[in-house]
């Protein structure tokens, strides 16, 4: 199994263990599903007034990926980020398999 290291940073919000665990539980399997090598991903969770933002960036298989999501709840932002990330990785895989 490929190793995915998720480096989490928190800005203007408290780094709670439940949010950290939830982010790892959602994001790591998504990246593992599509990555062919060990990968290091950088994720930033931040709060700006009422906006909860989740951003991720990583480099895998010679390509850079970056996504972001925002909502009024951090868990929702992480879920939306995961959906966007999965779609981006799926499109990339489809493009590679068609050529």
C-alpha atoms as one frame of an Amber mdcrd trajectory, in Angstrom:
protein
   0.000   0.000   0.000   1.202   3.484  -0.845   2.038   5.778   2.030   0.294
   9.160   2.069   1.622  11.699   4.552  -0.847  14.487   5.259   0.700  17.618
   6.764  -2.088  19.638   8.376  -1.793  23.334   9.192  -4.399  25.347  11.050
  -4.762  29.103  10.652  -6.973  31.256  12.852  -8.606  28.157  14.312  -7.785
  25.630  16.996  -6.065  22.426  15.913  -8.471  19.934  17.461  -7.887  16.184
  17.317 -11.401  15.400  15.961 -10.932  17.746  12.978  -7.404  16.416  12.368
  -8.654  12.800  12.479 -11.651  13.582  10.245  -9.459  15.253   7.621  -7.020
  12.325   7.575  -9.863   9.785   7.484 -11.423  11.483   4.427  -8.445  12.706
   2.381  -5.782   9.984   2.768  -7.862   7.125   1.244  -8.830   9.338  -1.711
  -5.199  10.080  -2.545  -4.149   6.448  -1.930  -6.764   5.258  -4.398  -5.222
   7.215  -7.286  -1.525   7.660  -6.395   1.063   5.198  -7.644   3.872   6.319
  -5.310   4.318   7.510  -1.747   2.913  11.028  -1.553   3.194  13.992   0.774
   0.195  16.327   0.815  -0.102  19.737   2.473  -3.510  20.719   3.801  -4.480
  24.036   5.358  -7.647  24.523   7.386  -8.490  28.118   8.240 -11.326  30.293
   9.436 -12.012  33.792   8.129 -14.953  35.315  10.000 -17.800  32.908   9.135
 -16.007  31.157   6.263 -14.342  27.810   6.952 -11.757  27.066   4.274  -9.966
  23.833   3.420  -7.091  23.767   0.924  -4.815  20.966  -0.223  -1.854  20.689
  -2.563   0.425  17.817  -3.492   2.585  16.440  -6.283   2.016  12.909  -7.540
   3.001  11.024 -10.689   4.663  14.107 -12.177   1.625  16.364 -11.752   0.664
  19.042  -9.246  -2.796  19.015  -7.728  -4.463  21.766  -5.723  -8.030  22.148
  -4.483  -9.900  24.374  -2.103 -13.362  24.498  -0.609 -15.299  26.789   1.687
 -18.516  26.631   3.685 -19.880  27.710   7.041 -18.736  24.451   8.707 -15.228
  22.933   8.712 -16.483  19.348   8.339 -18.572  20.352   5.317 -15.562  22.129
   3.819 -13.464  18.972   4.226 -16.219  16.841   2.628 -16.518  19.214  -0.341
 -12.744  19.336  -0.706 -12.643  15.545  -0.751 -15.312  15.386  -3.475 -13.509
  17.983  -5.601 -10.186  16.211  -5.101 -11.637  12.810  -6.050 -13.165  14.279
  -9.220  -9.895  15.993 -10.166  -7.913  12.773  -9.645 -10.514  10.722 -11.546
 -10.345  13.099 -14.549  -6.563  12.916 -14.484  -6.637   9.100 -14.425  -9.158
   9.018 -17.292  -6.958  11.330 -19.338  -3.944   9.077 -18.766  -5.801   5.866
 -19.656  -7.227   7.345 -22.886  -3.782   8.114 -24.299
